Amino acid sequence: MNRFKTLMGAAAVLGAALISGQAAAFDLGIVAFQMSAETHARCSNTAEARAKEFGWDTQVLNSNGSLQTHAEQIENLIQKKVDGMVLCMSKPVQFDAQFQDAKDAGIPVITISSGSSPHTLFDVQPNEFVVGAEAAVYLLGTIDFEGGILAQRFESNAGARIRGIMLDVVLAENPTVTVVGSHSMARTKSWQDDVRNGMSALILQKAGQYKGIWASFDGQAFIIDDLLIESGMKKGDVSLVSIDGGQEVFRRIKSPDSMMTATVAVPLEDMATAAVDSMKAIAVDGKKKEEMVAGPYLFKPAILVDANNVDQYLN
């Protein structure tokens, strides 16, 4: 009898271990659209780290800024029958068919800073309308709401596009500020060259006509900052404001050699962690999406960082 009880106890322990192992066996596909952009890399790296804390299997893919590659990678994950997907800076409009296929296959998808889709659970992002307005108003404040500015835009990403729209709204209410030159980044695969070529031309052509520069994300601002430094400008000659946050932009804000003035810091690590935590709550724990998020967005607040508070964020 004692031997029987021992065997039964061992079987129960083994069964519990197997059940626990099965619960942890979750296969998460993570796709970043362009990992040469710091924000995309931070997003995917944090999502991967969080998933590994749960003991999940992960496959991390980099689309290298290619629309075709991004579509193929999503399709491959669907064919692989992953249990869920987290997509960083994806493009729901361009990939509506792939998102629909994932939904039809019963694969939950959560996006980050991508925009909404009827085929995904939701998008985790800052409130881009608030972020865009804050960056625009701050920039205009640095030039006393008067004079010329340059603008570096990006229309292909929903968040960056909204930021540009909010810049236009702020400018419409402040006609004493004029955009003397604007460049819109068109390429995603070779985006650095696109920004460098477009803005170097504007910086030369419009010399002396602008006191501030607005960029839709920090990666663009880094290239612009380098161009300004190469042209011989010193900190304070112009204001340079952008959006995203991270150690590189904080370092530049602090540096006496950089033109970088401020950024609206988006909590990318918190957003990526929230995406994976939400995937677990819904896909593993069985929680309903409606219990967690009202509508197609899960918002995470951003904060403006300039010389006054940058030391709090520098590692």
N, C-alpha and C positions, 0 to 999 in steps of 0.2 A: 504493500500500500504506500509506504514512504517513497519507494522507487517510482511508483506511478505518479504520485504527487510531484516528485522532482521533475519527471519527464514532462508533465502537463505544465509545470511552471516554466520550464525551459522553452516549451513550445509557445507559450503565451508571450514570453519575452521576445522570441524570434519573430512571432507574428506582429508584435507591436513595432519592432525594428523595421520589418518589411513595409508596414503601413506608413511609418514615418518616412522611410526612404522614398516610397512612391509619392508622398505628399511633396517632398522636396524636389522631385524630378520634374522641373519646369524648364522648358526650353524657350529662352527669350532671344529674339532677333533684334539687334540694335543697328540702325542705319543712320550715319551722319552724312549730310549732303556734301560737305566740303571741309575735310579736317585740316586743311592748311589755314582755315580761319580758326582763330583761337576759341571762339565761342562754340563752334561745332565740336571741337576736340574736347573742351571742358564738359560739354553736355554728354557726349557719348562715354567718356571715361568715367564720369560720375555715375551714370546709369549702370554701366558694367560693374563698377565697384559695389553699388548697392545690391544688384542682383546676386553677386557672388556672396554677399553677406547672408542671403537667404538660401545659399547652397544651390542656386540655379545654374543650369548650363547656359552659356551666352555665346552668341556669334555676333561679332562687331564688324560692320562693313563700312567702307568709305567710298562714296560715289565720286569723289574727286571733282565735284562740280559738274558732272555730266548728267543731263536729263535721261539719256538712254540707259546709262549705267544704273542710275537710281531706280528706274522702272524695272530693269532686269533683276536687281538685287531684291526688290520687294517681291517680284514674281518667284524668284528662287526660294525665298523664305516661305512663301505660300506652298510651293511644291514640296518643300522639306517638312511641311506640316508643323511649324513651330507652334508653341502654345500661346504666344503673344508677341507683339512688336512694339518697340518704342522708336519713333522716327524723329531725328533732330533736324530742325530747319528744313523740313520737307515742303512740298508744294501740292497741296490738295487739289487745286484746279487742274494742274498738268497731269496728276496721277489719279484722277477720279476712277478710272477703270481698274487700276491695281487695288485701290482702296475698296472698291466694290467687290472685287474678287476675294480679298481678305475677309470681308464681312460675310460673303456667301460661304466661305470655307469655315466660318465659325471662329476666326482668329481675331481676338480683340486687339485694336490698335489705339495707342495713345501717342499723340504728337507733341512736340515741344517747339514753341515759337514758329509755328507753321501756318496757322490759320485753321478755320473750322472745316469740317466735312461731315455730311450726313452719314458717312460710312465708318467713322471712327467714334471712339468713346468721347473724347474731348481733347482740346489743345491746352497745354500748360504754358502760360505766358504772363508777362507783366501786362498791365493795362496800357497798351501801346498808345492810346489817345492821351493818357496822362503823361506817359514818358516823353512822347513827342512834344507836347506843349511845354513841359518843364524845361527841356533842353533848349527849345526855341526862345522862350522868355528869358532864360538865363543868358543866352548869347546876346540877345538884344540889350539886356541890362549892362553887359560889359562894355558896350559902345554907346551907352546913354540913349538908346533908342533912336539913334540918328546915324546915317551914313550908309556905306555900301558893304555888302557881304558876298562871299562866294558860297556856293552850295554843292555838295557832293551827294548825289542821290543813288537809290537802288530800288527799282520798281518791281523786281521779280520776286521779292520776299514780302509777304503780307505785312509783317511787323515794320520793316524798313519803309515800305510804301506809306503806311499810316503815319509814321513819324514825319515823312515829307509832307503829307497832307496837313498835319498839325502845324508844321512850319509855315505853310501857305496861309492857314487860318490866322496865325499870330501876325504874319506880315500884312494881311489884309486890314487888320485893325491898327497897324502902325505904318502908315504910308511914308513916314520920314526915313524909313529903312528900305533900301532897294537891293535887289539881287543883281549885282553887276555881271555875274558869270555863274553858270551852272553846268555841271557835268553829271550825266546819269550812267552809272556802271551797267554795261550791257552784257558783258561776258562773266560767266561764273567759273569756268575752268581755269582761265588765266586772268582772274579778276585783279590781281596786283598790278599787272602790266596795264590793264585797262585804266585803273585809277591813276597810276603814275603818268601815263601818257596824257590823259585828259586834264588832270589838274596841273601838271607842269606847264602845259600850254596856257591855261587860265592864269596861273600865278605870274607868268611872264607878261601876258597880254594886258592884264588888269592891274599891273603894279601901280601902287599909289591910290587905287580907287576903292580899296576895301580895308575895313578895320577888323572884320571878323570872318570866320569860316565855320560853316556847319557841315557835319558829316553824319550820314545815317547810321554808321556803326564804327566802332573803335578801330577795326582793322584798316578801314579807309583812312581814318585820322592819323594812324601811324605813318602811312606812306606820305600823306600831306605834311606831317610834322617834319619828316626827313627832308622833303623837298624845300620847306621853308628854311630849315637849318642850313642846307646846302646853298641856298640863295643869300646867306649871310644875315638872316634875321635873328634877333635876340628876343628872349622871353619878354612879353609885354608889347612887342611891336604890333602883334595882332592877337585876337582871341581865337582859340580853336576849341570847339565844343562838339562832343559826339555822345554816343550811347553804347553801353554794354557792360563796362566794368571789367576788372581783372588786374592782376599784378603788374602787367606791362603798362597799362594806362595809368595806374596809380603811381608807378615809378616815374613816368614822364611828367605827370602833374607836379610831383615833388621836385623834379630835376630843374636846376637853374638854366640848363641848356636847351630845354624843350619848350615849344610853343603851346603845348597841351595845357588847357585851362581848366576844363571840367568834363566829367562824364556823368550820365545817369546810369548808375550801376544796377544792372539786371541780375537778380540772384539765380544764376544759371545752375549752380550746384543744388540749391534748394528745389529748383524746378525739376531737375533730372531725378533727384531723390523722390520728390512727390509723384512723379510719373511712375516710377517703379513700385513705390508703396501703393499707389492706386491700382496698379495692375495686379498686385498681390491681393488686395482687398476685394477686387471684383472677380478676377479670374480664378483665384485659389480659394479665398474665404467665402465667396458667394454673395458679397455685398452688392446691392443694386447701385448702379451709377447715379441714379437720381437721389440717393441718400447722401452722396458725396459732393455732387456738383450741380448747381442750378444753371442749366443751359450748356452751350458748347465749349465754355472756357473755364479753366481753373486758374484764377489770377494769383500771382505772387508779387508783393509790392517791391518797387525799385526805389533807390535813394540817390540823390545827387551828391557827387563827391567832387570837391575842389580843394584848393590849398588850405581851407579852414578845417577840414576834417579828414584829409587824406591819410594822416598818420594813424588813424584808427583802423584803416583797412590795409595798410602796407604790412606784409609779412617780412 
